[in-house]
Structure formats: structure tokens, C-alpha cells
Amino acid sequence: MTSIKEIKKSTVSQVDSLLSSVPSILSTFDSVLLTHFATASPSELEKAYSAILSTTPDAVNAPLLSALSAYKDLVSATLDRIQLLERYIILHMPKMEDGNNFGVTVQMTVAKVLKDTRESLLKKSEGILTYYTARADAVDKLSLEKKTSTTTSSSNKTDSTKQEDKKESTSMASEEKVVKVVEDKAFQYRLMALVALDVNAYMNAKSGLMDCFNDFLMIVENVEKNKIKLTSPKGSNGGNSIGMF
């Protein structure tokens, strides 16, 4: 069974590795921003997305989906790092006692920042699910041509005491219907709404990624600048055994 001391040792090692890999992590943010979120203006996005959807309105917006996937991956990775740092602080909390509690206050302040940041990033992740639902509804409102297919089968069987006399026949028939919807005057506006929805999703993801980037910088700065207080809140001789009481 893993002991708390072993967990603490492992956590300290993981945090040290995290802090040493910060330059690489920041480079990943830069790479994703340059690769997937380089478009500066909404008008440029509207042109690009309109070109994709004008010929095939129900087509998947592949560039946007790729950008959203990269965004989700970075948010998820940042959440993992935040929870690691939260565990790091918990494992260094000393027993609560009178006097010399400034270091504990620092721990609690940083812990609150981590918790608030984690909750904010989780809400951003939930926003992506809202986009998928809204896009499905927008595509449905385009009232595009739909195909329906039906298959029917029938089976006839005669019973007999002799195996060789048993007979069974099965017939199947399929029918495909195409339901064409006449394009109405509102179609172009519905298509524009779909494009606007994609543009808005892009802009929200780009803003969310920048927030995630800034949040990560803030967290690392807080941990590095207060590392002594976070690991030895009562000084080198004060102890930092787990527990608040």
C-alpha cells in the first residue's frame, strides 16, 4: 500500500519536473496559437468559413474542429497541472497552531487561486459542448435534402418431422426516399447564422486559450516566488506535517 510519504515524494518530484519544463510548455501554447489561431479578424474567418459551407452547408468545419481539439488538449493539460500543484500544497500544510502562521496564509491564498482558476477553466471546457449542440441545431434548421431508407423482410417456414423437409424462405425489400425541401428566403440568413456560430466558437476558443496561457503563467509565478513558504510555511524548523489540526 502506498504511504503518504511516498505520495509526497512523488508529488515533489513531479512538481520539480513541471517547473523545469515550463519553457517547453509555453512553447506548446505558442505553437498552437500560431498553427490554429493565427487569423486575426472575424471578417477573415467569415470568408474562410463561408467558402467551406457555401457548397456543402452541412459539411464539418475541419479547421475549426482541429483548433477546438488543440484548445481542449491544452486546457485539459493545464487542469492536470493545477491539480498536481493543489496536491503539492496540501501535502506541505502544517498542523494549525498559534503564531507564525503567515506561511500558512500564503499556502491558503495560492490554493484558492488554483481552485478558482481550475473552476474557470472547467467552465470554458463546458462551453465547447454548448457549441456542438448549437451547431447541430443550426444545421438542422437549414432544412437540407434528407434521405430516408426503409427495409422490410418476411419469412415463411414449414414444419416437418423430417429435417430434409424443413423449408424456410426469406425475402427482403428496401426502399429509399429522398425528401427535397425547397430553399426559402430565410436560407441564406440561416447559413449566415451557422457561419457566425463557427466564428464565435473560434473567437471564444482563442480567447479561452489566451486566458489559459495567462493563468498558467500566473500560477507558475505564484509557486516559484513563494516556493519556500509553500513547502516550509513555518520555516525550516517549524515542520510541515500534513493536517490542519
N, C-alpha and C positions, 0 to 999 in steps of 0.2 A: 504494500500500500504506500502511495506517495505521501511523504510528510510535508508539512507546511514549510519547513526549512528547505526542502528540495524544490518546492514550487517557487519559493522566494529566490533561491539561487538561479533557477532557470529564468525567472522573470527579469532579474537584474541583468543577466546575460543578454536576453532579448532586447531590453531597453538600450543597453550599450551598443548593440548591433544596429538598432534603429537609429540612434543618434549619429552613428558613424556613417550610415547610409543616406543621410539627409540630402547631400548633393545629388545623388543618383535619383532619389525620389522627386526632387524639384525638377530635374531634367525630364522625368517622365511627364510631369504636368506640362512643361513647355512643349514637349513633343506632341502631346495630344491636342493642345491648343493650336499649334501650327498645322497639324495634319487634318483635324476635323472642324476647327472653329476659326479658320482664318478669314472667312467672309466678314467684312466689317459692317455693311449696311443691310437693313431689311429689304430694300428695293432690289439689291443684287440677288438675295435669296428668293424673292418673289419671281424674278425672271428665271432663275435656275429651276425652281420647283414647278413653275407653270409649264416649262418645256417638258418636264417629266410627265406631268399629269394631263396635259392637253390632248395627247394622243391616246393615252390609256388612263382614264381618270381613277380607276380602281387599282392602279399599279402600286407596288410597295415603293416607298421613298427610300431607296437603298442608302444613299449618302447620309440621310438623316438618321436612319436606324443604326448605321455604323457609328455615327457620332454619339448617339444616345448610349450605345453599348460601352463605348470607351469611357463616357462620363460615369455610367453606373459602376464600372470596374474601379475607377479611382475613388469614388465616394465610398464604395464598399471597403477598399483597402484602407482608406483613412479612418473609417469606423473601427476596423480591426486594431489599428494603431492606437486610437483613443482608448479603447477598452483595455489594451495592454498597459497603457500609462495609468489608467484608473486602478488596475490591479497592483501596479508598482507602488502607488501611493498608499493603498490600503495595507499592503504588506510592510510598510515602514511607519505606520501610525503607532505612537507610543501609548502607554497607559495614561489615562486622564488623571491629572493631579494638579494641585495648586502651584502657581508660579511657573515662570519660564515657558509660557505656552505660545509665544509668538510664532515659533516654528510650526506648531500645530495649526495656527491660524493660516499660515502660508499654505500648508497642505490642504486645508479645507477650501481655501479660496481657489487654488489651482484645480482641485477636484470638482468644484462647482462649474468652473469654466469648461472643463472636459465634459461634464454631464450636459450642460446647456448646448455645447457645440454638437455633441452626439445626437441629441434630440432634434436639433435644427437640420442636421444632415439627413436624418431618417425621414423627416417631413419632405425634404427635397426628393428623396427616392420615391416616396409615395406619389409625388406629383407626376412622375413618368407613367405610372399605371393609369392615372386620370387621363393623360393624353391619349393612351392607346384606346381607352373606352370612348373618348370623344371623337377620335378619328374613325372608329368603326361606325359610329352613329352618323358622322358626316358623309362617309362613303355610301351608307345605306340610303341617305336622303337624296343622293344623286339619281336614284331610280334607274339604274342602268339595266341593260338587257339581262334577263335571267333565264337560265336553263333548268328545267326540271326533268327528272328521269324516273320512270316507274318500271318495276319488273314484277311480273306475275308468274306463278308456277302452279302446275296442277299435277297430281299424281294418282294413278289408278293401279290398284293391286288386287289380284285374285288369290284367294286362299285355297290351298290344296294340301292333302296329306302327303303327297309326294313332292320331294324337293325340286325335281326337274319340272314339275308343272306350275311352280310358282312363277308368276309373271308380274312385272312392275314396269310401268311406263311413266315417264315424266316429260312434260312439255313446259317450255319457258318462253315468255314473250316480253319484250321490252319496248318501251315507247318513250321517246324523248320529245319534250315540248319546249319551244322557245317562246318566251313571253317578251315581246318588244314593247318598250314604253316610249311613247312619243316625247321627244325633248320639248320641255316647256320653256317659257320665257325666263323662268327663275333658275334654269340650269346653270347658266354662266355665273350667277351670284353664288349658287351653292358650290360651284367649283372654286370660285374665289375664296369662299369661306374655308374650304379644305386647304387651299394653299396658305391662307393666313394662319390656320391652325398649325401647320407644319413649321411655318416661320416662327410663330410664337414658341413652339416647343424647342426649336433651335436656340432662340434668344434666351429662353429660360435655362436651358442646359448650359449654355455658355456662361451666363451669369452665375449659375449654381457652381460651375467648375471653378470660376474665379473666387467665389466665396470659399469653396473647399480649399483652394490653394492658400488663400489668406488665413483661413482658420488653422491650417496645418503649420504655417509659419508662426502664428501666434502661440500655438501650443508648444512647439519646439523651443521658441524663445523663452516661454514661461518655465519650462522644465530645465533648460540649460542654465538660465540665470538664477534659478532657485534650487538647483540640484542638492546643494549642501543641506538646506533647510528641509527639503523633501525627504532626504534619506536619513538625516540626523536632526530632527526637529528640536531636540533638547540639547544639542551639542554632542561632542564625541563621547562625553561621559554620562549623558542622560539616558541612554538606552532607547531602543525603538521597537520593543516587543509589540506584537500585534495586539490590538484591542484598545478600546476607548475607556474601559473601566478597570 
